Amino acid sequence: MLKTRFLIRVALIAVMYTTINMIFAPISYGPIQVRMAEALAVLPFIDHAAIGGLFLGCIVGNLWGGLGIIDILGGSICTLIAAVLTYKMKKPILAPLPPVVINSLGVSLYLHILFKIPYWLTFGYIFLGQFVSCYLLGYPLLLVLLKRTIWSYNQK
């Protein structure tokens, strides 16, 4: 029963991530992007099922995005690494930090290659988009979820 609930949470998070990417597709892909679905990147802080959900959601979302195998693999691996690190964070304020840093470094590297634009310019754009998604949207979401659940981050 617990395994089924875990898999359902993984699937729900993957569907939410993918759906949000599709709804906001015009601003979710390319060298200048604010991927609204990245607000969900804080979820591993409170539920380890979000690690798999974000990874799967990113794979499907990047299939939809059309930038090819580099984006499908690169973006999904960046998301997986960031999700694992988010899960390990000890304080809520730090939960958005791994997706901001990992995606800024990793995604901008392959976008630099794909679009032939300067790495640090791409880094700046991705950093800004990730900051908006993860800190301005994701962190308030995390605080609401922490208040509305019996789960406590002190139990980690």
N, C-alpha and C positions, 0 to 999 in steps of 0.2 A: 504493500500500500504506500509506504513512504517513497519507494522508487518511482512509482507511478506519479505521485504528486511532484516529485523532483523533475521528472521528464515533462510534465505539463507546464511547470514554471519555466523550464528551458524553452519550450516551444512558444509559450505566450510572449516571453521577452524577445525571442527571435522574430516573431510576427510583428510585434510592436515596433521594433527597430526597423525592419524592412518596410513596413507600412508608412512610418513617418518619413523615411527616406524617399519613398515614392511620392508621397503627398508634396513634399518640399523638394522634389527633384531639381528644379532650376537652380537652387542654391546649395544643393548637397554634393555636387560633383565639380571637378575642375580645380585649377590652381587657386582660385578665389572661391572659398566655400564656407558656409556656416551650416554644418550638418546637424540639423535640429535633433536627430535621433541620438546624437552623442550626449544629450542630456541624460539618457538612460545609462551612460557609462559609470555613473555613481552606484548603480544597483548592486554590484558585487560587494560593496561595503556591508550590505545587510543580507545578501542572499547569494551563496556560492553558485546557485543554479544560473545566475546571471552571467557567469563566465562563459558557459557554453551557449547561452541564449544570445549574447552579444556577438560571439564569434560566428555562430550560424547566421544570425541576422545580417552581419556585415558581409559574409560570403554572398548571400542572396541579394542584398542591396547592391553590392559591387557587380554582380552579374547583370543587374538591371541598369547600372550606371554606364556601361559601354566603354570603359577605358581598358578593357582587356585583362589578360591573365596577370599582368604586373599588379594591377589594382586589386584584383580578386585575391591573390595570394598576399601581396604586400600589405594592403589595408587590413585584411583579416588577421594576419599575424601580428600587426601592430595592435589591433584591438584585443587580441588574445593576451598578449604580454601586458598591456595596460590593465585589462580586467583582473588578471592574477595579482598584479601589484596593488590595484585598488582594494581587492579583498584583504590584503595584508596591512593596509593602513590602520592606524590605531585611533585616529581622531577624524570626525566627520569633515572638518575643514580641509583635510588632506586627501579625501576621497577623489576629488576631481583632478588632482595634480598628475597622477600617472597618465590618464588619457591626453591631457594637454601636452605634456612633455614628450611622451612616446610618439604620438601622432604628429606632433610638430616636427620632430626629428626624422621619423621614418617616412611618413606620407610625403613630406616635402622633398625627400630625396628622389623618390620615383616620379613624382610630378615634375620635378626639375628635369629629369631625363626625358619624360614623355613630351613635355611642352617646350623644352629647350629655353627655359627662363632661369635667371640666376637663383641658385639654391637659397641664399639668405633672404631674398625677396619672397620666394615661395614659403620659406620657413615662417616669415613674418605674417603672411596671409593665413597660413594654416594655424599658427599660434593664436592669432586674433579670433578666428572662427571657432577654434576649440575652446578658448577662454569664454567666449559668449555662450557656447553650448553647455559646457561643463560647469562653469562657475556661476554664470548669471541665470541659467535655467536649471541645470542639474543639481547644484548645491541646494537651492530652495526646495526642489523636489525631495531631495534626501532628508532635509529637516522636517518637512511635512510627514514623510513616511516614518521617520523615527518617532514623531509625536503620536502618530495614529496606530502604532503597533505595540505589542507587548514585548517585542524584541528589543534588546538593548545592546548597543555596540560594545559595552563593557564586558559582554559575555564571550568575546572573541578569544 
